[in-house]
């Protein structure tokens, strides 16, 4: 949803893996109300299909992000 520009993160935090900073990554934080608003505003998305994506499978949103990047 971020790559599609549907939602922006108002805040991020640094999360460290292990004991060194080499394993640190920034994690975007989102309010649940912001995510819920996207679901209500984007009726073109099959949200039930999206929720049913199995672990390790590509999200249908990934294809939409690729199409948006080409356009």
Backbone torsions as a table, in degrees:
resi	resn	phi	psi	omega
1	UNK	NA	-31.7	177.6
2	UNK	-68.7	-43.2	-179.2
3	UNK	-64.8	-28.3	177.5
4	UNK	-82.0	-8.0	-179.8
5	UNK	78.9	15.9	-178.8
6	UNK	-81.6	-21.4	-176.5
7	UNK	-148.6	146.4	177.1
8	UNK	-124.9	150.2	179.9
9	UNK	-91.6	121.2	178.6
10	UNK	-75.7	-15.1	-174.9
11	UNK	-156.4	149.1	172.1
12	UNK	-136.9	157.7	178.1
13	UNK	-128.8	156.2	176.7
14	UNK	-92.5	128.0	178.3
15	UNK	-115.9	129.7	-178.3
16	UNK	-103.9	137.5	175.5
17	UNK	-111.4	122.4	-176.2
18	UNK	82.8	-156.5	-174.4
19	UNK	-107.1	-6.3	-178.5
20	UNK	-108.8	159.8	177.1
21	UNK	-71.3	-15.1	179.3
22	UNK	-62.6	-23.9	179.7
23	UNK	-97.4	17.3	-177.3
24	UNK	-90.5	140.0	175.2
25	UNK	-135.6	153.2	173.8
26	UNK	-88.7	132.9	-179.9
27	UNK	-116.7	123.6	179.5
28	UNK	-74.6	138.1	177.5
29	UNK	-108.8	139.1	-179.5
30	UNK	-130.6	144.6	173.3
31	UNK	-79.2	139.3	-179.3
32	UNK	-60.7	-31.4	178.8
33	UNK	-63.5	-35.5	178.4
34	UNK	-67.1	-41.8	178.6
35	UNK	-67.1	-43.4	178.5
36	UNK	-60.9	-35.4	-179.8
37	UNK	-66.2	-34.8	178.0
38	UNK	-64.4	-43.5	180.0
39	UNK	-59.0	-43.3	-179.3
40	UNK	-69.5	-33.7	-174.8
41	UNK	-85.5	-18.4	-174.5
42	UNK	-112.3	74.0	-178.1
43	UNK	-70.3	-16.5	-179.9
44	UNK	-73.4	-12.2	-179.8
45	UNK	-90.7	133.4	175.1
46	UNK	-82.4	88.4	-173.5
47	UNK	-65.6	-33.4	177.7
48	UNK	-64.4	-42.5	177.4
49	UNK	-63.7	-41.1	179.9
50	UNK	-62.6	-42.9	-179.9
51	UNK	-67.5	-22.8	-176.8
52	UNK	-88.7	-0.5	-179.5
53	UNK	-62.4	127.5	-178.6
54	UNK	-78.2	155.8	178.2
55	UNK	-55.7	134.4	179.1
56	UNK	88.7	-8.1	179.1
57	UNK	-93.9	153.6	179.2
58	UNK	-75.2	138.3	178.6
59	UNK	-74.4	142.5	173.4
60	UNK	-58.6	-25.4	177.7
61	UNK	-68.2	-26.2	178.9
62	UNK	-63.6	-40.8	178.3
63	UNK	-65.8	-38.4	178.6
64	UNK	-65.8	-37.7	179.5
65	UNK	-65.9	-39.6	177.5
66	UNK	-64.4	-42.3	178.8
67	UNK	-64.1	-39.9	179.1
68	UNK	-66.2	-35.4	-179.4
69	UNK	-69.4	-33.3	179.3
70	UNK	-73.6	-35.0	-176.7
71	UNK	-72.9	NA	NA
